[in-house]
Amino acid sequence: MSDAAPLIRLRGITKTYGQGAAAFQALRGVDLDVYAGDFVAIMGPSGSGKSTVMNLLGLLDTPTGGEYRFLDVAVQTLSRDQRARLRRRYFGFVFQGFHLLARTTAQENVELPLIYRGQRARERHRAARQALAEVGLAGWEHHTPAELSGGQQQRVAIARAIVTQPRVLLADEPTGNLDSRRSHEIMALIRQLNEARGITVLMVTHEADIAAYARRVVHFRDGAIEREDVPVIAADPSADAASAVKGS
Ligand code: ADP
């Protein structure tokens, strides 16, 4: 792959659920290029195809038509097992509802993907502790989810997502269950992972102030990309200064 090739390339992607009279076309031809290091927010009304496209991007589902190239590999030519391997190797997932195992410590939750990879216990312990420290949870390794706040639980889920050193973080409404302050703390963390580690981030959100952490905002409507723009950051002081100058 040349440096200029996108990490992710979607061309004419369609997805139809069901068959015959009950068939429903959830995606109607989506073109999207995502480059290594991008931070893309996906917005749009309920039912516009955001979850469908995230499931396809994360190799959890396959499109009905069109082409998905990941690292210049045509994903549709791969077997189910090959796709699963690609997913485990390159993708980390964060969900609105955290999806942590209850009665299992933060450390053990973070180690799970490494157990699936067959990593030895000592390496697993070390990697999990390091990931927890990176999300600001050093000292919380032996707490269970019930002993952690929502924001801390989402931090554990992020540690679990990054412990495998993924290229791409897929986040589906990562702040949907959090209050405003915790939401902004989580977004600052995700942005730091994007900037410091260079993890490519694709995130679904309903909220413009959460999308403002991204560098690109892609708007879906009726199963297609309606438009793309850069986030509008309401709290930009230079914008205030510019309007103050204009207004005077
Ligand atoms: P969003 O995430 O933007 O709310 P979705 O991608 O979940 O939208 O859904 C897009 C459309 O596809 C919706 O109309 C939804 O009802 C439909 N849909 C999603 N999943 C399925 C499914 N498994 N079977 C049938 N229809 C589905």
Residues whose N, C-alpha, C, O or C-beta is under 5 A from the ligand:
A	BS01	ADP	Y17 F24 A26 P45 S46 G47 S48 G49 K50 S51 T52
